[in-house]
Amino acid sequence: MNQTVKPDTQDIVVEEIFPHAAEVIWKALTNGELIGRWLMAPKGFAAVAGTRFTFQTTPAGEWDGTIHCEVLEVVLNERLAYAWKGGHADNVGYGAPLETVVTFSLSRTDKGTRLRLVHSGFVLPANETAYRKMGEGWKTVVKKLDQIAAEHDASTRSH
């Protein structure tokens, strides 16, 4: 009997409640210029399922630093998911092959909007370095997202 051992996979989960309407957070998640202010500037992004786009980060070893993404799911003001692939087969540690999915889920609360970010599919131990670094990185990114949303929220109220 042949048994396939499934590699151990880990997810990064960050949850935060923002004092903004879901529509405000959604705009920060789906507007290319705003994404560039809290994450990285996307090339070719549109909040439309099937759209392929890229981010550019620090190259490592054989990897050129390009993160290849594809929008997988869009539910207006509720959910955005995209594939996040990068790395190179010749790399170990940072820059090792990575095939993951980033999902942003929004739900209304009495205090505003709960954002649940899940970056899933890190294969351990191969993606251990990315998992650790991105686990910390996403926490910082979510704080920046809140700042951008707050700026956007304030500017829309003053008009």
N, C-alpha and C positions, 0 to 999 in steps of 0.2 A: 504494500500500500504506500503510495507516494503522498507525502504530506508537505505542503509548501508552508514555510515559516514566513509569516507576514512580518516585515521589518517594523520595529517600534517607531511609531510616529507621535509627534507632540504638536500641540497647538498653543499659540500665544493668544491669550484673552485679556482684553483691557476693557473695563466698563467705567463709564463716567456719566454723571447727570449734569447737563448743561442748563443754565437758566435762559434758554432760547427756545423758540418754536422749532419744530421739526423742519419746517420749510427753510429756516435760516441755516441750520446745520446742513441740510440737503444741498443748498446752494454752494456751501464751502466744500462739500464732498464732490460736487459734479461740475464746477466751473474751473476750467483749465488754469486760468490765471490765479484763482484762489488756491487751487491744489499746489501750485508752484510755491506759494507762500508758507504752507504748513508742512508739505512733504518734499516733493521735488517737482520741477516743471515737466509735465507730461508732453510727449510729442504725439499728436494725432488722437488725443482723447475725446470721446463723446460718450455721454451716458446713454448708449444704445447697445443692446445685446449684440454680440458679434463684432463690435468695434475692436480692432487691434491697435495698440499704442505702446510706447516705450517710455521708460525712465532711464536716465543716465546717472550712474554713481561711480564711485572710485573703482577703477580696474584692479584686478588682483591676479597675478600669475598669468595664465593663458586666457583668462576671462577679460573681455574688454569693458566690463562695467555696465553693459546694457541689460536692463530688465525688460523682458518681453511680456506684455500683458494682453489679455483679451477680456472684454466685458462679458460676463456670464449671465448676470441677472440684474434687472433694474425694476424696482417697484417704487414709483414716485413717492418721495418723502418717507420711505420705510426701509428699503433694502437695496444695497449696491454690492455686487460681488464681481471680482475679477481674478483671473489666473495671473500668477506672478512667477515667472520663470527666469532663471539666470544661471550663471556659473559655467564652468567648463569641466569636462570629464578628466582632464589632466590635473586639476587642482584638488588639494586636500585642505580642509579647514575653510577659511573665508574664501569665497569664490568657487567652492565645490558646487556641482550641479544641484539646482534647487527647483522643484516643481511644486508650487504651493498655491493656495487660494486665499485671498483677502476678502472678508465679508464685513460690511458695515450694516448694522441693523439699528433702526431708530424706533423708539416707542415713547409715546407721550406719558408724562407723569405730572403730578400736581405742581412740581417744582420746575417743569420745563420738559426736557427731552433726555431720555436715556440713550446713550450711544453704547453699543456693544460691538467691539471690533474683535474679530476672530481671524487670525492668520494661521491657517491649518495646513498640515501635511509635511512638517519637518521630519525627515527620516534621520533617526539617530542610530549610530553615532556620526554618520557622514555629514549631517547638517548641524552638528552641535554648536559650532562657532557662530553660524548665522542665527541659530535659534537664540543663543545667549545675547548676542549683540542686538538683534532685532527686538527681542523681548524688552530690553531697556529702551531701545530707540522708539518703539511704538508709544511708550508712556510719554516721552517727550513730545512726540508728534501730536498726540491727542491734546496735550496742554496747548500747543501752538494752534491746533484746530479751534479750540475754545476761544483763543485770542482773536483769530481771524473772524470767527462767527460773531463775536461781541462787537468788533469794529463794523462789520457788515450790518448787524442788527441796529447799531446806533445810527449809522448813516441812512438806513431806510426809514427809521423813525423820524429823522430830522427833515425829511422831504415832504 
